[in-house]
Amino acid sequence: MVIVMSHEQKQTNTASMPDALVILFFIMVLAAIASHLVPAGSFQLLEPAPVAEGAAKVKGKLDPNSFHFAEQADPGVPLFAEGGAVGFFNYAFEGLVSGNKWGSAVGVVMFILITGGAFGILMKTGAIHNGILALIDRTRNLQFLFIPILFALFSLGGAVFGMGEEAIAFCIVLLPLMLALGYDAITTVLVTYVATQIGFATSWMNPFNVAIAQGIAEIPLFSGQELRMAMWLVFTIFGMVFTMRYAARVKQNPESSVSYQSDQRVRAVQNSQVSSSYSFLDSVILALFFAGLAWIIWGVTARQYFIPEIASQFFTIGVVIGFAAVIGGRLRVNDVADGFKQGAADLLPASLIVGMAKGIVLLLGGDNPENPSVLNTLLFYSAQSLQDLPNYLSAWLMLVVQSVINFFVSSGSGQAALTMPLIAPLSDLIGLSRQTAVLAFQLGDGLTNCIIPTSAALIGCLGAVRLDWAIWLKFVWRLQLYLFALASMFMLVAVAIDYQ
């Protein structure tokens, strides 16, 4: 049975916080005002940036002692600009078309849309859905393996392809089974959505956060995998153990659950039987998908593939999977096209955020350290406030800042576009690696998705299991503190080993 939030619930959830694009608009207002009040400045690079395009293109590091203000005062951005110049009301268009195919913004926007379309085809085939249901069916009599296997599977989904919103459907599917096994709605959200966000935050190859952040920071794509793989394992095991202990406690004493009352209402109306329709075609589709991921890993590591090639690889995977689904009678040709369009449409808001967030950088004069801009001045004074702090404290404060920003901009790709142009060069100035800055971004962005009410996926999952956010907050705050402590520990490790 599909559980749908009432109109009043949807109004409450959506009215509690303004949309990310609304928040961005008011940030644009502040950026425009700053362009009139803050003098522009520039830096020199310690070494010139390579001329060659592609993955090897890395900016030279900033010389922290070279900052100087522009000789001529910048008049600030106009309300509306002509001739292709940047003005306040030009920011949306100029941000979306800025850059090139190698990075922010237009390259990242197209990367998100094409990759999202490819995953839309995969989800349209139902292979992932059927595979998880088959796993549920086969572990029905192995309850001691049920939760850890599901948790690991959803965490892997978050790490590999940014699974998040898809967890809503599985919350609907899994809730009756969880209740039948003596667990509760909170356990359902833990093994689905929370697991995906742990995987998302600790991923070594997620194209929607790690790849975009590293691309903007101009470091090799999917570099630093070793520490991230270890981090994923530690976080996943911790989350798994936490969930198993909680589930065991609830099973022993169901009334101890904070969701007991709402679970009782769900038990009264839901059927606990879950069917599986896994077939040989699902095995073929999943095999093609994982073979495609292996191809991407080979391309990045052996051929230094970057955004244009990886986007094309994902498109190829989508086409091949769609072809297999058509040959196998699962989909029609038009269904494949619909899946691609739906997948791209689902990520259109994130794409718009990427482009419009780039508009902030443009209003502040751009992110070229050698050209006078307000952003360079803000960067200089931010570095001044952190440079006297120990590197360990500076790295930890980066994590705190990213966690706070995620409350307002819960899109991973959008937050990367908003923060990495500032955080990456800031790490140069204070003596931290850009890889450490990316780590602070992905941990701050992903883990707080488990608690923030601005996350549409979280609110959707809670609505699917009929769990109020206030009740969820009463439970999850303790887990959130544990996850933040683990994240802080890994930030300190990154500084200690000079993470590259």
C-alpha positions in Angstrom: 0.0 0.0 0.0 1.4 3.4 -0.9 1.2 5.9 1.9 0.7 9.5 0.7 1.2 12.6 2.9 -1.8 14.7 3.3 -2.1 18.1 1.7 -1.8 19.7 5.1 1.4 17.7 5.9 3.0 18.7 2.6 2.1 22.4 3.3 3.7 22.2 6.7 6.9 20.5 5.4 7.3 22.9 2.5 6.5 26.1 4.3 8.9 25.5 7.2 11.9 26.5 5.1 12.3 28.5 1.9 13.4 26.7 -1.3 17.1 26.6 -2.0 16.6 28.9 -5.0 14.9 31.4 -2.8 17.8 31.3 -0.4 20.2 31.7 -3.3 18.4 34.7 -4.5 18.8 36.5 -1.2 22.5 35.5 -1.1 22.7 37.1 -4.6 21.3 40.3 -3.0 24.0 40.2 -0.4 26.7 39.5 -3.0 25.5 42.4 -5.1 25.6 44.7 -2.1 29.1 43.4 -1.2 30.3 44.3 -4.7 29.6 47.9 -4.0 31.0 47.9 -0.4 34.0 45.6 -0.5 37.1 46.6 -2.5 38.3 44.1 -5.1 41.7 42.4 -4.7 43.8 39.8 -6.4 46.6 37.2 -5.8 49.5 35.8 -7.7 50.0 32.1 -8.3 53.1 30.3 -7.1 53.2 28.4 -10.4 51.3 28.9 -13.6 48.3 26.7 -14.3 48.8 24.0 -17.0 47.6 24.9 -20.4 46.3 21.4 -21.3 42.6 20.7 -20.9 41.2 17.8 -19.0 41.9 16.0 -15.7 45.5 17.1 -15.5 44.4 20.8 -15.3 45.2 22.0 -11.8 45.4 25.6 -10.7 48.7 26.8 -9.2 48.5 27.5 -5.5 47.9 31.0 -4.3 50.8 33.0 -2.8 49.3 34.1 0.5 51.7 37.1 0.7 50.8 38.4 -2.8 47.3 39.8 -2.1 46.8 43.4 -3.1 43.8 45.7 -3.8 43.0 46.8 -7.3 44.4 50.1 -8.4 41.0 51.3 -9.6 37.9 51.1 -7.5 35.3 48.6 -8.8 32.0 50.4 -9.3 30.1 47.2 -8.3 27.6 45.2 -10.4 24.7 47.1 -12.0 21.1 46.1 -11.6 20.9 45.0 -15.2 23.9 44.7 -17.6 24.0 44.8 -21.4 26.4 43.4 -24.0 26.9 40.1 -22.1 28.2 41.8 -19.0 27.3 40.6 -15.5 24.5 42.4 -13.6 22.3 41.4 -10.7 19.3 40.2 -12.9 21.7 38.5 -15.3 23.1 36.1 -12.7 20.8 33.1 -13.5 21.7 33.1 -17.2 25.3 34.1 -16.8 25.8 31.5 -14.1 24.3 28.7 -16.1 26.4 29.4 -19.3 29.6 30.2 -17.5 32.7 27.9 -17.7 33.2 25.2 -20.3 32.7 21.4 -20.7 35.5 20.7 -18.3 33.9 22.1 -15.2 31.6 24.6 -13.5 29.1 25.6 -14.4 27.9 24.5 -17.8 30.0 21.3 -17.9 28.8 20.3 -14.4 25.1 21.1 -15.3 25.3 18.9 -18.3 27.1 16.2 -16.4 24.3 16.1 -13.8 21.5 16.0 -16.4 23.0 13.3 -18.5 24.1 11.2 -15.6 20.7 11.6 -13.9 19.0 10.6 -17.2 21.2 7.4 -17.4 20.2 6.4 -13.8 16.6 7.2 -14.7 16.7 4.5 -17.3 18.2 2.1 -14.8 15.5 2.9 -12.2 12.8 2.6 -14.9 13.8 -1.0 -15.6 13.0 -1.9 -12.0 16.1 -4.1 -11.7 17.4 -2.4 -8.6 13.9 -2.5 -7.0 13.5 -6.2 -7.9 17.0 -7.1 -6.7 16.4 -5.6 -3.3 13.0 -7.3 -3.0 14.6 -10.6 -4.0 17.2 -10.1 -1.3 14.5 -9.4 1.2 12.7 -12.6 0.3 15.8 -14.8 0.4 16.8 -13.5 3.9 13.3 -13.7 5.4 14.3 -16.7 7.5 17.7 -15.2 8.3 16.7 -12.3 10.4 20.1 -11.9 12.0 21.4 -11.1 8.5 18.4 -9.1 7.3 19.3 -5.7 8.7 23.1 -5.7 8.1 22.7 -6.9 4.5 20.0 -4.2 3.8 22.1 -1.5 5.5 25.2 -2.4 3.6 23.3 -2.5 0.3 21.7 0.9 0.7 24.9 2.4 2.0 26.7 1.0 -1.1 23.9 2.5 -3.3 24.5 5.9 -1.7 28.2 5.6 -2.2 28.2 4.4 -5.8 25.4 6.4 -7.4 24.1 8.8 -4.8 21.0 6.9 -3.9 18.7 9.1 -1.8 15.2 9.9 -3.0 14.9 6.3 -4.2 14.8 5.3 -0.5 11.3 6.7 -0.3 9.9 3.9 -2.4 11.7 1.3 -0.3 10.5 2.8 2.9 7.0 2.1 1.6 7.9 -1.4 0.6 9.8 -2.3 3.6 7.6 -0.9 6.4 5.1 -3.7 6.4 7.8 -6.3 6.6 9.7 -4.5 9.3 6.5 -4.2 11.4 5.8 -7.9 10.8 9.3 -8.8 12.0 8.7 -6.8 15.2 10.6 -3.7 14.3 9.3 -0.1 13.8 9.2 2.8 11.4 12.4 4.2 12.7 14.3 1.0 11.9 12.8 1.2 8.3 14.2 4.7 7.9 17.6 3.7 9.4 18.2 0.8 7.0 17.1 2.7 3.9 17.5 6.5 4.0 20.1 6.9 6.8 22.2 4.1 5.2 22.1 5.9 1.8 23.3 9.1 3.4 26.1 7.5 5.3 27.2 6.0 1.9 26.7 9.3 0.2 28.8 11.2 2.8 31.7 8.8 2.7 31.7 7.9 -1.0 34.9 7.5 -3.0 33.2 7.6 -6.4 29.7 9.3 -6.2 29.3 11.4 -9.3 26.9 13.8 -7.6 29.1 15.0 -4.8 32.7 13.8 -4.8 33.2 14.1 -8.6 31.6 17.5 -8.8 33.5 18.9 -5.7 36.8 17.5 -7.0 36.1 18.9 -10.4 35.5 22.4 -9.0 38.5 22.1 -6.7 40.5 21.1 -9.8 42.1 18.0 -8.3 42.1 14.6 -10.1 38.6 13.0 -10.2 38.0 10.2 -7.7 41.5 10.7 -6.2 42.1 9.9 -2.5 40.0 6.7 -2.7 41.9 4.7 -0.1 41.0 6.9 2.9 37.4 7.3 1.7 36.9 3.5 1.2 38.2 3.0 4.8 35.9 5.8 6.0 32.9 4.2 4.2 33.6 0.9 5.9 34.0 2.4 9.4 30.8 4.6 9.1 28.8 1.7 7.5 29.8 -0.7 10.3 29.0 1.9 12.9 25.6 2.6 11.4 24.9 -1.1 11.0 25.7 -1.9 14.6 23.7 1.1 15.9 20.7 0.1 13.8 20.9 -3.6 14.9 21.2 -2.7 18.6 18.2 -0.3 18.3 16.1 -2.9 16.3 16.9 -5.6 18.9 15.8 -3.3 21.7 12.5 -2.4 19.9 11.8 -6.0 19.1 12.2 -6.9 22.8 10.0 -4.0 24.0 8.0 -2.5 21.1 6.4 0.1 23.4 9.9 1.7 23.9 9.8 3.0 20.4 9.0 6.7 20.0 7.1 5.7 16.9 5.0 3.1 18.6 1.7 4.9 18.4 2.0 5.7 14.7 3.2 2.2 14.0 0.1 0.7 15.6 -2.0 2.7 13.2 0.0 1.5 10.2 -0.2 -2.1 11.4 -4.0 -1.8 11.4 -4.2 -0.9 7.7 -1.1 -2.5 6.0 -0.5 -6.0 4.7 2.9 -7.4 5.7 3.4 -9.6 2.7 6.2 -8.5 0.2 6.4 -10.1 -3.2 9.4 -10.5 -5.4 9.6 -10.6 -9.2 13.3 -10.9 -9.7 14.2 -12.5 -13.0 17.1 -13.4 -15.3 16.7 -10.1 -17.1 17.3 -8.2 -13.8 20.5 -10.1 -13.4 21.6 -9.1 -16.9 20.7 -5.4 -16.3 22.6 -5.3 -13.0 25.6 -7.1 -14.5 25.7 -4.5 -17.3 25.4 -1.7 -14.7 28.3 -3.0 -12.6 30.4 -3.7 -15.7 29.8 0.0 -16.7 31.0 1.1 -13.3 34.1 -0.9 -13.8 34.7 0.7 -17.1 34.4 4.2 -15.5 36.9 3.3 -12.8 39.3 2.0 -15.4 38.8 5.2 -17.5 39.5 7.5 -14.5 42.5 5.6 -13.2 44.1 4.4 -16.5 43.1 7.0 -19.0 42.5 10.1 -16.8 38.9 10.5 -17.9 37.2 13.7 -16.7 33.7 15.2 -16.8 33.1 15.0 -20.6 34.2 11.3 -20.8 32.5 10.2 -17.6 29.2 11.8 -18.6 29.4 10.0 -21.9 30.2 6.7 -20.2 27.1 7.0 -18.0 25.0 7.9 -21.1 26.4 4.7 -22.8 25.5 2.6 -19.7 22.0 4.0 -19.8 21.6 3.3 -23.6 23.0 -0.3 -23.2 20.7 -1.0 -20.2 17.7 0.5 -22.1 18.5 -1.7 -25.1 18.7 -4.8 -22.9 15.3 -3.9 -21.3 13.7 -3.4 -24.7 15.1 -6.7 -26.1 14.0 -8.5 -22.9 10.5 -7.1 -23.2 10.7 -5.1 -20.0 10.4 -1.7 -21.6 9.3 -0.1 -24.9 11.6 2.3 -26.7 9.5 5.2 -25.5 9.7 3.9 -21.9 13.5 4.2 -22.1 13.2 7.8 -23.4 10.7 8.5 -20.6 13.1 7.1 -18.0 15.9 9.3 -19.3 13.7 12.4 -19.2 12.4 11.6 -15.8 15.9 11.0 -14.4 17.2 14.2 -15.9 14.1 16.1 -14.7 14.6 14.8 -11.1 18.0 16.4 -11.1 17.1 19.6 -12.9 16.7 21.6 -9.6 20.2 20.5 -8.6 21.5 21.6 -12.0 19.8 25.0 -11.7 21.3 25.4 -8.3 24.8 24.7 -9.7 24.4 27.4 -12.4 22.8 30.0 -10.2 25.3 29.4 -7.4 28.0 30.1 -9.9 26.2 33.5 -10.3 27.2 34.4 -6.8 30.9 34.0 -7.8 30.3 36.1 -10.9 28.6 38.9 -8.9 31.6 38.9 -6.6 33.9 39.3 -9.6 34.7 35.7 -10.5 37.0 33.1 -9.0 40.2 33.8 -10.9 42.7 34.7 -8.2 44.8 36.8 -10.6 41.9 39.0 -11.6 40.6 41.7 -9.0 37.4 40.5 -7.4 35.5 40.9 -4.2 35.7 37.1 -3.7 39.5 37.3 -3.5 39.2 40.0 -0.8 36.7 37.9 1.2 39.0 34.9 0.7 42.0 36.8 2.0 40.3 38.0 5.1 38.8 34.5 5.8 42.3 33.1 5.6 43.5 35.8 7.9 41.0 34.7 10.5 42.0 31.1 10.2 45.7 31.2 9.5 46.7 31.7 13.1 44.6 28.7 14.1 46.1 25.2 14.2 45.5 23.2 11.0 43.5 20.7 12.9 41.1 23.3 14.2 40.9 25.0 10.7 39.9 21.7 9.1 37.3 21.0 11.8 35.8 24.4 11.3 35.5 23.7 7.6 33.4 20.6 8.5 31.2 22.7 10.8 30.7 25.4 8.2 29.7 22.8 5.5 27.3 21.2 7.9 25.6 24.5 8.6 25.4 25.4 4.9 23.7 22.1 4.2 20.8 23.2 6.3 20.1 25.9 3.7 21.3 24.2 0.5 20.7 20.5 0.9 21.6 19.7 -2.7 25.0 18.1 -2.7 26.0 19.3 -6.2 24.5 22.7 -5.4 26.5 23.0 -2.2 29.6 22.0 -4.0 29.1 24.7 -6.5 28.4 27.2 -3.8 31.2 26.5 -1.4 34.1 24.8 -3.2 35.2 27.9 -5.2 35.9 29.5 -1.9 36.9 26.6 0.3 39.4 25.1 -2.2 41.7 28.1 -2.6 41.2 28.9 1.1 42.8 25.5 1.9 45.8 26.6 -0.1 46.1 29.8 2.0 46.0 28.1 5.4 48.2 25.1 4.5 45.6 22.4 4.0 45.3 20.1 1.0 42.3 20.6 -1.4 41.5 17.0 -0.9 40.9 17.8 2.8 38.6 20.6 1.8 36.6 18.2 -0.4 36.4 15.8 2.5 35.0 18.5 4.8 32.4 19.3 2.1 31.2 15.7 1.5 31.0 14.9 5.3 29.3 18.1 6.2 26.9 17.8 3.2 25.9 14.1 3.5 25.7 13.4 7.2 23.4 16.3 8.1 20.9 15.1 5.5 19.8 12.6 8.2 18.3 15.4 10.4 17.7 18.6 8.4 14.0 19.3 7.6 15.0 21.0 4.4 15.9 17.6 2.9 13.0 16.5 0.6 14.2 12.9 0.6 14.2 12.7 4.4 10.8 14.3 4.7 9.5 12.0 1.9 10.8 8.9 3.8 9.3 10.1 7.1 6.0 10.7 5.3 6.1 7.2 3.7 6.3 5.6 7.2 3.9 8.1 8.8 6.6 9.5 11.1 6.5 13.1 12.2 9.8 15.0 11.9 9.6 16.2 15.5 9.4 12.5 16.6 12.3 11.6 14.3 14.4 14.5 15.8 13.7 13.1 19.3 15.3 9.9 18.2 18.0 10.9 15.7 19.9 13.7 17.5 22.0 11.2 19.4 23.0 9.3 16.2 23.8 12.7 14.6 26.2 13.5 17.3 27.9 10.1 17.0 28.3 10.6 13.2 29.6 14.1 13.6 32.2 12.9 16.1 33.3 10.2 13.6 33.5 12.8 10.9 35.6 15.1 13.1 38.0 12.2 13.7 38.5 11.6 10.0 39.1 15.3 9.4 41.9 15.1 12.0 43.3 12.0 10.3 43.3 13.8 7.0 45.3 16.7 8.4 47.7 14.3 10.1 48.5 12.4 6.9 48.4 15.5 4.7 45.6 13.9 2.7 46.2 14.3 -1.1 
